Amino acid sequence: MKLWLKEVARGKKGAKDLTYELALEAAKDFISGDATDAQIGAFLVAQRLKQESIDEVLAFVKSYREVAQLIPNKIGEQKQFIDLAGPYSGRNTFAVTIPAALLFAERGIPVYLHSSDSLPPRYGSSLMSILGELGVSTEISNEDIGKSIETIQIGFAWTEKLCPPLANLRHIREEIGVRSFFNVMEKVLNLANANHLMIGVFHKTVVELHAALIRNMGYEKGFIVQGAEGSEDLPIHRRSFIYEVTKDNMESFLIDPNEYGLKLSKDEEKENLSLQKQANVIRRLLEGEESDDLQYHRNQLLFNVGVRYFLFGIEKSIDDGIKVADMQLKQQRGAIHLEKWITLKKEN
C-alpha cells in the first residue's frame, strides 16, 4: 500500500494518477485487509486533494463489484430497467425519487433503488431509513430483491449488506468525515444489472467522470442531473442541467420548472425534512392529497416524474408525463403499489 500512497500523496505538484492496473492493485489491498485504516484514510484524503482520475475510480468500482452479491433477475434482458442512484450521504430535502419510483413501477416500468445508512458529510435521511419508515423491508437477500423487481417492478438493495468489503470501510469514512471517491463509486456498482441510469451530481466538474462510469458499468444510457443535494431529484425553484449519455455521445440541456407551471420560490422549511416528515409527505402524496401545505412537494413530484417519463421514452413530452403522474396520484395508484411492496416480503 505504501507504493500507491507515494504516487498519490506527493503534494500538489508531485502527485500522480495511478494507472488502471495499479489502481486495481490498490483496490485489492483495500478489499483483502492488507491496507491499514491509516493507509486507507491517507489514500482517500490524498485522492480528494489530487482529484481522482477516471481510471482510478473505475478500477475500484469494478473491484468492489466483483466481491459483491449480484441481484439475480432477467428484467434488463426484456425491457428498460432503471437504476435510480441517489446519494448515500442521505437527504435533508424531499426524497422525490422514492414516490417517483413507485409511480414508475405501478406502470410496469422496473426500477431499482439502493443505499446504506447515511454517511459523511451530510448525515441526512438515507433512502434505506425512509423506506424502513414507510414499512418496506430493506434487509432482504439479493434473491428476494430480484423477486421483488420481477414481481412488482421495484426493489431496494442495502448495498453494504451485499458488499461487505464496502461496509468494512464505514468507520474510516466516518472518522475522516469528508467526501471521497467512494461516494461516487458506491452509486454505480450496478448490482442489479440495470441497463439505464439516472444519477445526480453537484457540479459540472464531475460530469466526465460520471459519463465514463455509465459507459463502463453496463448501462446502455444514463442521465446525469444537477439535482437537489447532488441527487437525481430536480428542484422546482431553479433551472437544472441534464446530460444524456450513451455509448457514443453526450448531449446536455437545461430544464426549467417554470415552463410547466410548477416553479415555486425556495422554501427553506420544506427543503429541510426529518425522517418522519419524509415518510409522512410521501404517504400523503401517494394517497392523493392536494392540500396547500403539500403543494411544494406535489409540484416537485409531478415535475420529476414528468421529466423522467419523457427522458426514458415513456411519454412523448414532459407535459404528457406530468398529466399521467397527476392522474396516478389522484387515483392513489402509488399508495396501492406501496402497500404491495410492504406486503410482498410477508407473503414470501
N, C-alpha and C positions, 0 to 999 in steps of 0.2 A: 504493500500500500504506500510505502514511503516514496516509491518511484513515481506514482501518479501524483502525489502531493507536490513533489519537486517541480513537476511540469505546470500545474495549475496555480500554484501558490507562490510564485516568484515575485509577486508585486505587479503593479500596474503595467510596467513596461516589459517585464521579463516573462510574464505568464503566457503559457502556450495552450492551445486547444489540444486535447488528446485525439489521436486518430480513432476511427471507429473500432479498430481491433484492440487498441489499448483501453478504450472505454469499456469494452466487453470484459476485459480482464479486471478492471476496477470494479465493475458491477458484480463479478463473480466473488471478489473479496468481500463485498457488502453482504451478499446472499449467504455465503458459506460461514460467515462469522470470523474470517481471518482478519478483517479490519476492526480495529478497536473503536469504541464510542468516540474517543478523542479524535481519531483519524477521520472517522465519518463526518463528525461535526466540522472539522477543519476543511475537509474536502467540499462540503456543501456551501460553507461560507465563502471559500475561495472561488468556487464556481459562480456564486452570486455576484461577487466583486468583478470577476473576469468577464462574466456573461457566457453562459454555456453555449456550445455550438450545437447545430442540428445533429451531427453525428454522435456527439456525446449523449444527448437526450435519447436519441433513437436506440442507441446501444443499451441503455438502462431500461427503456420500455420493453424491448424485446427480451432482455434477460429476465426481467421480473414476470413477464407474461409466461415464459417457459416454465416457471416454477409455481404458477397459479393453477387452480382448478377452473377449467373452462365450463361454460354453461351449455349443456347439450340441447340443441333444438335445430329444426330444419326450416325455420321461418325465413331466414335470409336467402335460402335457395328457391323459395317460392314467390316471394313478394318483397316490396320495400320494407326494411326493418330499421327503425330509427333509434340510435343511441343518443340520449339527451344527457350530455356530460356537464353537470353542474359543479361548482367549486366545492372542494371537500373542506374548506375552512369554515363553511356554514353560511347561513343567510341571516341578515337582520331585516332586509327588505323582503317584500312578499315573494314567496317561492312559487311564482306563477306556473313553473314547469310541472308541478305535481297535478293541479287540476287540468292543465292543458294536455298532459299525457293521458289522463283519464278520458278526456273527450276524444282524443285520437283513438284510444283503444276501444271506446264504445262504438266507433265507426268501423272497427275491424282493422285498424292500421296499427301494427305491432310496434311497441315502444319499450325501451329498456332504460331504467334509472339506476343509479349506483352512487354510493358514498361510503364513508365510515363515520366514526364520531368526529365532531368538529376539531379543527387544528388551528395552530397559529397561521397568520397573525390575527384573524378576526374572531375566532371562537363564537361564531353565530350558531343558529339552529341548523343542524345538518339535515339533509333530506331524510336520512335514516330516523332521526329523532322525530321529525314532523310526521312521517308515515306511521311511526310507532304510536304517536299521539292520536292519530286517526284510527288506529286499531288494526293496521296492516302488519302481518308477521314479517319481520325483517331479518331474522336469524336462521333462515331456512337453508337447506343444502343447495348445491348447484343443480342437482337433478330436479328438485322441486321448483327452483326458479325457472328452469326450462319448461316444465309442465305448465307453470303459470303463464308464461309467454305464449305457449301454444294453445292453451285453453281459453284465456280471456284477453290475450293480446297485450298483456302488460306484465312486467316483472321488475323486481328490485333486488340488487345484489349488495351485500355488505362486503366491500372489496377486501378489507383486511382479513376477514374470515376466510375468503377464498385464496388469499395470497399472504400466508403467514410471514414470509421474509419482509413484506412491507409493514406488517404490524410490528415487527421487531424494531423498526426504526422510530416508532411513535415517540418514545421517551426522549430520543435525541432531538427530534424535530421540535418537541415541546420545550426542551431546555434551551435550544438556540433561539427559538421564538421568532424567527423571521422566515419569510417565504423562500423556498428553494425550488430547484427544477423538479423536485418530486411533486410539487403542487400541480404541475402540468402533467407529468408522467402518469400519475395515478388515474387521471381522467381519460386517457386514451389507450388503456390496456386492451379494450375491446374484448372482454372475456366472453361475451355472448355472440361474437362473430356477426355483429350488425353490419349492414352494407351502406348505411347512411348515418351521418353525424351532425349534431348541432352542438357547438361549444362556444363559450364566452371568453372574452379577453378584456383586460383593462385598457390596453394601449395598442396602437398600430405597430409598435416596435417589435411585437412578438408574432405578428401575423405570418411571416415567412416560416417561422419555426412550426407553428400550428399547421400550416398548409403542408409542410413536409411530413409531419406526423400523420395527417389524414391520408396522404398518398402512400404511406409505407405501412399502415396498420390495417389494411384490408377493407377500407372504405371506398366505395365507388364514387361517392360525392359527399361533401361536407359543407356546412355553413359556419363561418366564424362571425360572431356577433359581439358588438360593443354593448354588452348588457349591463344591468344593474349589478354592482359589486363584482364585476368581472364574470357574471353568469351569462347564460344563454337567454335570459329574460329581458326583453326590450322594455325600457321605461316609457312612460307616457308624457313626461314633462319636457322632453328634448328629442331632437333627431338622433339617430344612431347609424353607424356604418355596418354593412353586412358584406362579407366576402363569400362568393360561391366558388368552391374549389373542386375541380375534377382532376383526373389523372394528367390531363394535358393543358389545363387552362385555369386561370383565376380571374374573376371579374368582381368589381366592387360597386356598390351603390349605397345611397342614403335612403333611410326610411323615416317618414315623419308622421306621427300620430295625428297631427292637425289636419292632414289630408283626408282623414276618415272620421272626423268629428269626435275624436276620442282624447284629444290633448287636454290635460289639466295641469295647473301650476303645481310645482313640487310641494307636497305636504309632508313636513318632517315627522309629524305624529304618525301618519300612515306609512311612512317609509321605515319605521322602526318597530318591528313586531316581535313580541315574545313568542316562545314556542306555543303556548296555549292560544295566543291570538292568531298565529299562523293557521293552526288546525281549525279554529272557530271560523275564520274567514273562508277557508276552503270549503268547509261543510255548508255554510250558509249560501255561498255562491252556487255550489253544485245542486243544492236543494231549491234553486230558482228564486231566491230572494233578490229584490231590486230596491231595497231601501236606500235612502240618501247617504247613510254612513258607509254603504258598500260601493258607492259609485266609483270611487277612485280605483279600487281593486277590481271591480267588474270591468271597467274600461281597460285596465291592464290585461285582464284575461281575454277579453274579446279581441284586443289588438294582437296579442301574441299568438292566439290560436288562428286568427285570420291570416296573419303573415305566414305562419307555419303551413297552413293548408295550401297556401299559394306556392310557397317555396318548394314544398315537397310534391307539387303537382296534383294535389287532391282537388283543388278548386281552380277555376280559370283566372280568378282575380282575388285580391285581398278583400275587397268589398263582399264578394260572394262568400269568402271564408268567414268573415265576421257575421254575416247573416246566418250561416249554418250554426256557428258557435252560439249565437244568441238563441236560436231555436232549441239547441241541445240543453242550454241552461234552463230555459223556460219550461221545458218538458221534463226536467230533473233527470235526464239521462245519465249525467255524470255521477249523480248520487246513487243511482241504481247500480252503476258499474263499480263504484267504490265498495258497495255492500257485497258485490260478487267477489271482489278481491279480498275483502276481510274474511269472508266465509270460506274461501277456497281451501285454505290450509286446514280448517276444521273438518272439511269433508274428506280430505285425503287420509 
